[in-house]
């Protein structure tokens, strides 16, 4: 009797627990093989950033060259431009895309008519389903110098048609604001979800105290969704140098490359198109490490200041 | 009329003037949001149903002008688009199926407390979210080591288990299915596999729908993997075909050969692009109203659990 009592208190031995988990190992086998082969094995391939990769010798047999490729990259004239392009475009997007989903979510939350709310939500999510190729082609079509409707409007108003895609200065704004257009409704959902969790009593108490609606938003809604805002902000900062390849690559043309060449497009061109595998891996690794570093810094800061963290 | 308004106001807590102004502003913001988002979409659809002349002359503003199906007739005769469509359907359906199986298996194991090693595997999944080997090492593995270039495997296997979906599904298993059900199953001698098939999956309709939807949209809309790994044109998914037509402007001119002069050909190719956009986005937009409920729910699950 007393033995079985101690058995309950003591955790089962490791061997026993493994034995009991055997059926789980059968279930997790495929996902585990997947993780090891497609996520972790390629990490070993990162070593070619420090090697002079030759297809014949393979990843393991190629000779070490130390930091040669990092030096090549950082001493090249393009490095500064590319890093700046990536950073400035990300930052522009981060700042521009931040307020709109929050405003939309608050407006949706304040909307009295359920039907109107539903319709607005449904319409504003729709662009999320449009592929990058289609979005970029819509930009090209709309801003077409002769047939695009944007230029038709400009002409009708007596202005001169503008070659948006053929002017370096418009690239960033086109990229960012079409992105805001596409993601606004989708991003608003998270905030809306957070807003529906606000306790009703808070509103009632505020009403009794005579707070106006605007006052309730400022003093109840915004503080309530602040952790959500911060969490998303941390995650976004972590990817500040990993701005998506797909859209920029499609929007690139010979005129806008001075501002539109970013790290991801450069890595693609150097690696897959030109076959400079080692150089491209070095640039990619630099990119990943900066991202990881940024994520950790912002996460630590936020943890210290506000107790919100994602890791 | 005025009496009615007074009555209504008495029914509610008294609204200040400031509050009424506020309501108007809220309505204006929402109307503005609808207009900005919907107008470009409506324009594309209307233009695609209009005649070339009307679009070129800028007579299309909101609704189709000189209703014409010419652009669509041409699109459906365009062989490359139809092949791309078929390929994209195959890739999307098989990719979504693989992704669902892998995500469910992984999420289920991670949600069970008696699975020895869940912390290690959980960390392995999480870590892929914050660090990735990068393009070239993946390319060397898939293209050179596995020799998966120009095969369907390169498109559906390397990204078949998204860490975010695993976390989403795991939190659903943990929070939305009563643990007592699993315990009861265990007492009755259910193996974990039986628990997964007979308890977890039948109760997970919404989350399965959400992840199927996300995966399908992701695969249908992506062109990156195909750009990197697929060289043979007859294997191109729709998005890559679209890229050639819409962005690189390499349209097969034989489809507009029956038009005589250069100007009308140019106009037709402009118009054709609108029709191509509509046709390629149609499957997702048709699916959208049916899955919208789940779509929102999924993000809510993720959003609430952070």
Contacts between the chains, C-beta under 8 A, distances in Angstrom:
chain1	res1	chain2	res2	distance
A	14	B	116	7.5
A	17	B	114	7.7
A	17	B	116	4.2
A	18	B	116	5.3
A	20	B	114	6.2
A	20	B	116	7.2
A	21	B	114	6.7
A	21	B	115	5.2
A	21	B	116	4.2
A	21	B	117	6.7
A	23	B	191	5.2
A	23	B	192	4.5
A	23	B	193	6.4
A	24	B	109	5.1
A	24	B	112	6.6
A	24	B	114	8.0
A	24	B	115	4.3
A	24	B	116	7.8
A	24	B	117	7.9
A	24	B	192	5.5
A	25	B	117	7.8
A	26	B	193	7.4
A	27	B	105	5.3
A	27	B	108	6.7
A	27	B	109	5.4
A	27	B	192	6.2
A	27	B	193	6.5
A	27	B	196	7.0
A	28	B	105	6.7
A	28	B	106	6.6
A	28	B	109	4.4
A	28	B	115	7.7
A	28	B	117	8.0
A	28	B	121	6.3
A	30	B	101	7.8
A	30	B	102	6.3
A	30	B	105	6.2
A	31	B	102	5.4
A	31	B	105	5.4
A	31	B	106	3.8
A	31	B	109	7.7
A	31	B	121	7.9
A	31	B	161	6.0
A	32	B	121	6.7
A	34	B	102	6.3
A	34	B	157	7.9
A	34	B	160	6.8
A	34	B	161	5.6
A	35	B	121	7.9
A	35	B	124	5.4
A	35	B	125	7.0
A	35	B	128	7.1
A	35	B	161	7.4
A	37	B	141	7.8
A	38	B	138	7.7
A	38	B	141	7.4
A	38	B	157	7.3
A	38	B	158	5.2
A	39	B	124	7.8
A	39	B	128	4.7
A	39	B	132	7.8
A	39	B	133	7.5
A	40	B	124	7.4
A	41	B	141	6.6
A	42	B	133	3.6
A	42	B	134	7.8
A	42	B	137	3.9
A	42	B	138	5.0
A	42	B	140	7.8
A	42	B	141	5.3
A	43	B	131	7.8
A	43	B	133	4.7
A	43	B	137	7.1
A	44	B	137	7.8
A	45	B	133	6.1
A	45	B	136	7.4
A	45	B	137	3.1
A	45	B	138	7.9
A	45	B	140	5.7
A	45	B	141	6.7
A	46	B	133	5.8
A	46	B	134	7.1
A	46	B	137	5.8
A	48	B	136	7.3
A	48	B	137	7.3
A	48	B	140	7.8
A	55	B	144	7.2
A	59	B	140	6.8
A	103	B	29	6.7
A	104	B	29	7.3
A	104	B	30	7.9
A	104	B	33	5.7
A	107	B	26	4.9
A	107	B	29	4.4
A	107	B	30	5.5
A	107	B	33	7.6
A	108	B	30	7.0
A	110	B	22	7.7
A	110	B	23	7.7
A	110	B	26	4.7
A	111	B	26	6.1
A	111	B	27	7.5
A	111	B	30	6.2
A	112	B	23	7.3
A	116	B	27	7.7
A	116	B	30	6.7
A	117	B	30	7.9
A	119	B	34	7.2
A	120	B	30	4.7
A	120	B	33	6.2
A	120	B	34	5.7
A	121	B	296	7.4
A	122	B	289	7.8
A	122	B	292	6.3
A	123	B	33	7.8
A	123	B	34	5.0
A	123	B	37	5.5
A	123	B	38	5.3
A	124	B	33	5.6
A	124	B	34	7.2
A	124	B	37	5.1
A	125	B	292	7.4
A	125	B	295	7.1
A	126	B	37	6.7
A	126	B	38	7.8
A	126	B	41	6.6
A	126	B	285	7.3
A	126	B	288	7.1
A	127	B	37	6.2
A	127	B	41	7.5
A	128	B	217	7.8
A	129	B	217	6.1
A	129	B	221	7.8
A	129	B	281	7.0
A	129	B	284	4.4
A	129	B	285	6.3
A	129	B	288	6.1
A	130	B	221	7.8
A	130	B	281	5.9
A	131	B	220	7.2
A	131	B	221	3.6
A	131	B	222	7.8
A	131	B	223	7.7
A	131	B	239	5.6
A	131	B	242	7.6
A	131	B	280	7.4
A	131	B	281	7.3
A	132	B	221	6.7
A	132	B	223	7.3
A	132	B	239	7.9
A	133	B	221	7.8
A	133	B	223	5.9
A	133	B	239	4.9
A	133	B	242	4.7
A	133	B	243	5.1
A	133	B	246	6.4
A	133	B	247	6.8
A	134	B	242	6.8
A	134	B	246	7.4
A	134	B	277	5.2
A	134	B	280	6.3
A	134	B	281	5.9
A	136	B	246	7.8
A	136	B	247	6.1
A	137	B	242	7.2
A	137	B	246	3.5
A	137	B	247	5.8
A	137	B	273	6.3
A	137	B	277	6.4
A	138	B	40	6.3
A	138	B	44	6.6
A	138	B	277	6.7
A	140	B	246	7.2
A	140	B	247	6.8
A	141	B	44	7.9
A	141	B	270	7.2
A	141	B	273	5.8
A	141	B	274	7.0
A	141	B	277	8.0
A	142	B	40	6.9
A	142	B	43	7.9
A	144	B	270	7.1
A	147	B	55	6.9
A	147	B	56	5.8
A	147	B	267	7.4
A	147	B	270	5.0
A	149	B	43	6.3
A	149	B	58	6.9
A	149	B	60	7.7
A	152	B	58	3.7
A	155	B	58	7.8
A	156	B	58	7.2
A	181	B	36	6.9
A	181	B	37	6.7
A	181	B	40	7.7
A	184	B	33	7.3
A	184	B	37	7.4
A	185	B	33	7.7
A	185	B	37	6.7
A	186	B	299	7.8
A	189	B	296	5.9
A	189	B	299	4.5
A	189	B	300	7.2
A	189	B	303	7.1
A	190	B	299	6.1
A	190	B	302	7.7
A	190	B	303	4.1
A	193	B	299	6.8
A	193	B	300	4.4
A	193	B	303	4.1
A	193	B	304	5.9
A	194	B	303	6.5
A	194	B	304	7.7
A	197	B	304	7.2
A	207	B	13	6.0
A	212	B	16	6.3
A	212	B	18	5.0
A	212	B	19	6.0
A	212	B	22	7.2
A	213	B	18	7.6
A	213	B	19	5.1
A	213	B	22	4.5
A	213	B	23	7.7
A	214	B	18	7.1
A	214	B	22	5.8
A	227	B	306	8.0
A	228	B	303	7.0
A	228	B	306	7.6
A	231	B	306	6.0
A	238	B	130	7.0
A	245	B	224	6.3
A	246	B	222	7.3
A	246	B	223	6.8
A	246	B	224	5.5
A	250	B	243	6.8
A	250	B	247	5.4
A	264	B	135	7.9
A	267	B	134	7.1
A	267	B	135	5.4
A	267	B	136	7.4
A	268	B	135	6.3
A	268	B	228	7.8
A	271	B	135	5.7
A	271	B	136	4.4
A	271	B	139	6.7
A	272	B	135	7.0
A	272	B	136	7.7
A	272	B	139	6.1
A	272	B	228	5.7
A	277	B	136	5.1
A	277	B	140	6.9
A	280	B	135	7.0
A	280	B	136	4.9
A	281	B	134	6.2
A	281	B	136	4.4
A	281	B	137	6.4
A	284	B	134	3.4
A	284	B	135	5.8
A	284	B	136	6.4
A	285	B	134	6.3
A	287	B	134	7.5
A	288	B	131	6.0
A	288	B	132	6.2
A	288	B	134	6.1
A	291	B	130	7.8
A	292	B	130	6.0
A	292	B	131	5.8
A	295	B	130	6.1
A	310	B	306	7.8
A	311	B	130	7.8
